[in-house]
Amino acid sequence: MNTHIPKVGIVSLGCAKALVDSERILTRLRAEGYEISGSYDGANVVIVNTCGFLDSARAESLEAIGEAMAENGRVIVTGCLGIDEAAIRKHHPGVLAVTGPHAYEAVVSAVHQALPPLHDPYQALVPPEGLRLTPRHYAYLKISEGCNHRCSFCIIPSIRGDLASRPAAEVLEEAERLAEAGVKELLVISQDTGAYGLDLRHAESAFHGRPVKARIPELAAALGELGVWVRMHYVYPYPHVDELIPLMAAGRILPYLDIPFQHASPAVLRAMKRPADHERVLERITRWRAQVPDLTLRSTFIVGFPGETEADFEFLLQWLEEAQLDRVGCFKYENVAGAAANALGDHVEDEVKEERHARFMEAARQVADARMQAKVGRTLAVLIDEVDEEGAIGRSMADSPEVDGSVYLNGETDLEPGDIVMATIENAEDYDLWGSVAG
C-alpha cells in the first residue's frame, strides 16, 4: 500500500441513523482518494461519530473520544454529542474539530484541514452504491432527518432539527443502486418513518419516468418492486400506516413493523406528550393480524417515567399481554439534559426502575417465547448472516439485524452470507430459532 495515501479511521456510535451518516462521510472521503483504516495506528486521523441522547450514551461517546485520543491523538468529533462542543473540549481539549449531527460537509472540511487529500481524486474509487459499514447483503436506507414530535423525554428535534424528507426519487435511486450491488435487505429508517414526506407536502418526483409521491405507502410500494427484503423501522402509527398492511399481505414488503409505543398507560403517555388511545391501538393490531397473520411487531418502551405509579406499570404489563408483541426493547427512564420531562414531579426511585425493568423484560420474554414456539415445524425463509465451521446463522423475516433474534442452522456449512434459504424450524427458545435447510 502507498504510505503517502492519507488514511482515515472511524468509530461510529449510536443508532442506525448515525451509522448511515458515517457511511456517507466515508463515501465522500473515499471518493477524494482517502484510504479507510480499520485500526488506530493505521490512520492519520480518526473520526468519532458520537451519540448524545442519554447521559449513558454521552459517557460512552466521551470514553470513545478518549480512547481515540490515547491510541491515535488526531481526532475529529461529529454526531449528536457534537452540539455540546464545550463539554467535549472540557474532557478532551486536544480534539482537532467538533461538528454536529449529519454535518457531512463540515466533517469533510475538518479532515481536509487536518489531512489534505490527494491532488487527483478518482471518483472510480467508490462503488456506485457508496461505502457501507454493514455487511454486503443488507443496508440501512435513511429516508429523512429530524422529527416534528415534541415528546417530553426526547431532545432529538433540538439535536437533529425538524422533519426533513428526501425526495422519493432520490431514495429509490439509492435503493436501486444498493440492490444492484447485491444487497438483499433494505432497512428503512428515519426518526419518524410514518411522517415521511409531510414536510414536502408529499410532492411527487420521477423515478424511471413515473411519478412517485413522497409518502410512506407509495415509497414502500416502489421499494417492494426491487426484488429485495424491505423492512420498516421507527413507524409511528399514523392512519396511513394501515396502507402498508396490504403490501405485506401481497409479499411486497416484509410483514414487520417497528413501532415505538413507549408506554400504554394513558396518564404516562400524556406526560410523555404522546398519543394515549391504547384501545384503538389494540384494535388496529387485531385488524393488521387478521390481514397478515405472520405480522411481526417490534416496539420499545420506557419504564420508571416520572409519575409512573405501580398501577400504571401493571396497566402496561396487561397491555403487553393483550398486544402480544413479538419483539420488545425497554429502557429505564433517565433525565436527558434539555428534556422537558426533567421538570416533572414524582421521579421514580432507581431501585424501582430496576425492578420494573426486570419484570417487564420477563413478561416480554414469555410472550415472545410462546410466539416463537408456534413456529416450530414451519418452514421459513432465512437470510444468512454468518457461516463458520459449526454452521450458519441467519434471520427470518421476523428478525432485524442487531436487535432481534437469530435462526441457527447447525451443520449447514456450505452456505454464504447473503444466501436466502428455506429452513424447517425444529426448536425455539425465547427470541431464537434452530432448524435445518429444507430438502
MIZA-307382 format. One record per residue (C-alpha): x, y, z; residue in three letters. Coordinates in steps of 0.001 Angstrom, whole numbers, plus 500000, padded with zeros to 6 digits. Layout:
// MIZA-307382
XYZALA...
// end
This chain:
// MIZA-307382
500000500000500000MET501228503508499174ASN502272505011502505THR501671508517501120HIS497932507931500691ILE496066509713503529PRO494271507248505781LYS491180507914507904VAL489710505733510664GLY486206505998512059ILE484391504989515248VAL480603505047514792SER478375505011517895LEU474640505178518464GLY471709504287516235CYS471412503094512659ALA470728506667511540LYS474184507674512816ALA475671504654511033LEU474247505964507753VAL475857509346508495ASP479199507573508946SER478745505718505659GLU478098508979503817ARG481183510601505313ILE483355507627504343LEU481894507540500838THR482794511195500281ARG486314510767501682LEU486949507601499670ARG485841509438496529ALA488521512015497254GLU491213509368497420GLY491457508705501149TYR492080505158502353GLU489869503839505166ILE491842502348508060SER490486499647510333GLY492884500441513168SER494001503428515189TYR497677503012514401ASP496992502714510667GLY495103506037510482ALA496449509551510075ASN493292510941511639VAL490272509349513384VAL486634510465513188ILE484420509649516185VAL480700509822515336ASN479025510245518725THR475640509669520346CYS474290512194522847GLY470689511215523507PHE471051509763527022LEU473591510513529736ASP474876506942529410SER475349507463525659ALA477159510742526292ARG479503508968528710ALA480167506215526174GLU480916508818523499SER483333510728525731LEU485056507447526575GLU485367506584522869ALA486869510006522143ILE489337509462524971GLY490331506069523612GLU490860507516520125ALA492942510351521581MET495070507885523555ALA495544505462520658GLU495921507961517816ASN495916511543519094GLY494414513177515981ARG490656513099516431VAL487692514812514763ILE484371514565516631VAL480966514644514966THR477422513418515688GLY474769514211518254CYS477142514971521140LEU478848517471518838GLY476191520060519620ILE477853520384523040ASP481365521302521928GLU482183522841525308ALA481582519536527115ALA483724517656524609ILE486603520120524848ARG486352520187528637LYS487179516474528715HIS489316516323525564HIS490732519768524742PRO493073518361522119GLY490475517211519579VAL491074518754516155LEU487468519743515377ALA483889519266516580VAL480766519237514390THR477123518365514990GLY474954515567513516PRO474668514924509749HIS477162517767509118ALA478878515926506280TYR480492518940504642GLU481873520234507943ALA483393516837508766VAL484996516526505353VAL486347520093505623SER487842519258509017ALA489526516194507508VAL490861518325504651HIS492371520767507131GLN493945518049509272ALA494929515760506408LEU494902517263502892PRO493505514976500170PRO495394513678497164LEU495755516140494331HIS493901513918491833ASP490937512194493474PRO489306509444491417TYR485561509047491659GLN486003505467490397ALA487491504558493775LEU483949504498495153VAL481371501909494077PRO478071503362492802PRO476236502291495965GLU478759504106498187GLY480724502712501123LEU478886500939503935ARG479661499771507452LEU477146496918507307THR477744493510505728PRO477414493362501956ARG473966491738501992HIS471984494340503956TYR471926498120504184ALA470156500892506053TYR468186503288503864LEU467629506635505581LYS464640508475504109ILE464537511592506298SER466233513518509077GLU464762515117512181GLY461360514915513848CYS458316517141514359ASN457220515456517612HIS457942517093520946ARG457952514124523317CYS458797515351526802SER461654512846527289PHE463363513490523948CYS465782516126522654ILE466190514756519122ILE464457517766517467PRO466898520130519193SER469801517956518006ILE468718516929514517ARG466030519523513771GLY462525519189512392ASP461488516630509793LEU463441516957506537ALA462483514277503997SER464435513197500938ARG462590513247497586PRO461163509840496748ALA463177509516493527ALA466431510173495385GLU465623507452497922VAL464617504996495208LEU467731505653493150GLU469907504893496168GLU467872501763496914ALA468211500576493328GLU471992501038493391ARG472165499023496602LEU470032496230495144ALA472179496127492000GLU475279495847494217ALA473965492673495833GLY472098493973498886VAL469344491500499799LYS467658493518502563GLU466895497227502878LEU466156498520506372LEU464130501720506030VAL464990504137508834ILE464404507712509945SER463448509379513188GLN459771509128512219ASP459256506911509172THR455471507271509159GLY455772511058508794ALA457929510752505677TYR457096513441503122GLY454869515628505311LEU457359518489505032ASP457390518073501229LEU453593518025501115ARG454044514554499633HIS455482516041496443ALA455990513710493503GLU459346513081491855SER460094510986488780ALA461688507550489125PHE462225505749485814HIS459796508097484150GLY456902507650486556ARG455894509918489434PRO456231508630493000VAL454813510542495963LYS456961511312498979ALA454585509341501185ARG455454506141503018ILE452858503808501400PRO453867504894497887GLU457575504762498707LEU457208501299500262ALA455302500053497211ALA458069501269494892ALA460797499767497096LEU458878496492497013GLY459456496274493264GLU463246495976493649LEU463202492277494486GLY464795492571497952VAL463536492355501514TRP462191495736502659VAL461906496184506441ARG460189499188508059MET461648500709511229HIS460520503550513549TYR456986503793512195VAL454629505877514316TYR451080504529513842PRO449627507306511698TYR446316506378509991PRO448011505926506606HIS450278503243508095VAL447253500928507635ASP448015501164503898GLU451280499265504438LEU449435496133505565ILE448125495162502087PRO451696495487500765LEU452782492986503411MET449887490665502598ALA450952490742498942ALA454593489992499797GLY455826493357498522ARG457476494330501813ILE458298492274504888LEU455474491637507392PRO457334493615510051TYR456608496896511805LEU458824498592514368ASP456537500990516266ILE457929502871519310PRO454870502771521602PHE456927503809524705GLN454100503025527164HIS450428502057527379ALA449083503873530456SER447105506931529278PRO448413509013532190ALA452046508229531414VAL451573508753527686LEU450026512176528330ARG453024513088530492ALA455264511919527650MET453218514112525255LYS452398511109523131ARG449080509735521760PRO447219507948524576ALA444490505912522840ASP445648502429523819HIS442333500736522968GLU442376501977519387ARG445962500743519013VAL444909497256520158LEU442018497294517695GLU444368498210514848ARG446821495467515805ILE443942492965515698THR442922494178512214ARG446517494079510961TRP446998490498512126ARG443700489456510576ALA445094490593507210GLN448689489436507814VAL448796486542510316PRO452617486417510200ASP452976490116511032LEU455874490751513427THR455517493759515730LEU458542495226517426ARG458446498112519899SER460381499953522581THR459130501106525980PHE460269503299528868ILE459670502219532456VAL460101504418535509GLY458951507595533750PHE458305510452536228PRO454911509923537853GLY454602506286536763GLU452690504501539518THR452557500778540210GLU449068500855538718ALA450415502472535533ASP453086499803535312PHE450617496959535854GLU448466498507533125PHE451487498366530807LEU452089494679531588LEU448433493847530924GLN448530495789527639TRP451691493939526594LEU449947490611527191GLU446972491724525095GLU449088493183522288ALA451275490049522022GLN454249491950520662LEU456900489710519120ASP459986491815519829ARG460352494302522671VAL463091496584523932GLY462908498507527201CYS464767501463528684PHE464851502668532254LYS463978506347532258TYR466836508757532838GLU466942512535532654ASN468381513984529465VAL469848517472529571ALA467349519831527932GLY464346517473528042ALA461043518794529406ALA460465515620531443ALA463296516585533798ASN460990519152535415ALA458149516694536069LEU457401515702539627GLY457359512290541289ASP460531510878539803HIS460759507125540327VAL463482505703542536GLU466316503875540762ASP465679500594542545GLU462021500725541478VAL463083501336537876LYS465390498314538057GLU462646496098539478GLU460081497215536894ARG462568496784534056HIS463256493196535141ALA459535492399535451ARG458769493972532091PHE461515492105530239MET460460488795531782GLU456854489387530733ALA458017490310527226ALA460241487212527076ARG457339484935527961GLN455160486454525217VAL457977486199522683ALA458819482621523634ASP455211481495523208ALA455019483151519798ARG458315481562518760MET457229478089519899GLN454330478373517446ALA456890478465514602LYS458312475027515386VAL457544472700512482GLY457111475518509991ARG459384476228507020THR460625479833506911LEU462770481929504587ALA466114482690506257VAL468686485288505189LEU472169484046506093ILE474400486468508037ASP477357484308509116GLU478865480922508301VAL481632479118510194ASP482835475553510767GLU479839474800513004GLU477098476008510689GLY475194479090509603ALA473425481869511482ILE470687483838509786GLY467490485753510301ARG463896485139509369SER461576487833508079MET460710488475511738ALA464279489431512683ASP466032492725512120SER469836492663512491PRO471412493565515828GLU468110493998517721VAL466094490807517175ASP466682487053517301GLY468588484652515070SER467977481377513264VAL470730478817513898TYR471331476202511196LEU473840473852512806ASN475944471847510364GLY474952473953507347GLU478489474967506347THR478047475197502576ASP476055478444502681LEU477299482000502136GLU476335485293503798PRO473559486778501722GLY472010483457500739ASP468266483132501300ILE467240479555502089VAL464101477791503245MET464625476248506685ALA462441473904508710THR462257475054512334ILE462959472314514863GLU463350474180518148ASN462690477595519687ALA463756479374522843GLU462980482953523847ASP463823485024520733TYR465843482466518742ASP465106479533516440LEU467009476387515424TRP466465474422512241GLY467877472891509097SER467716473694505400VAL464580472170503912ALA465185469408501417GLY
// end
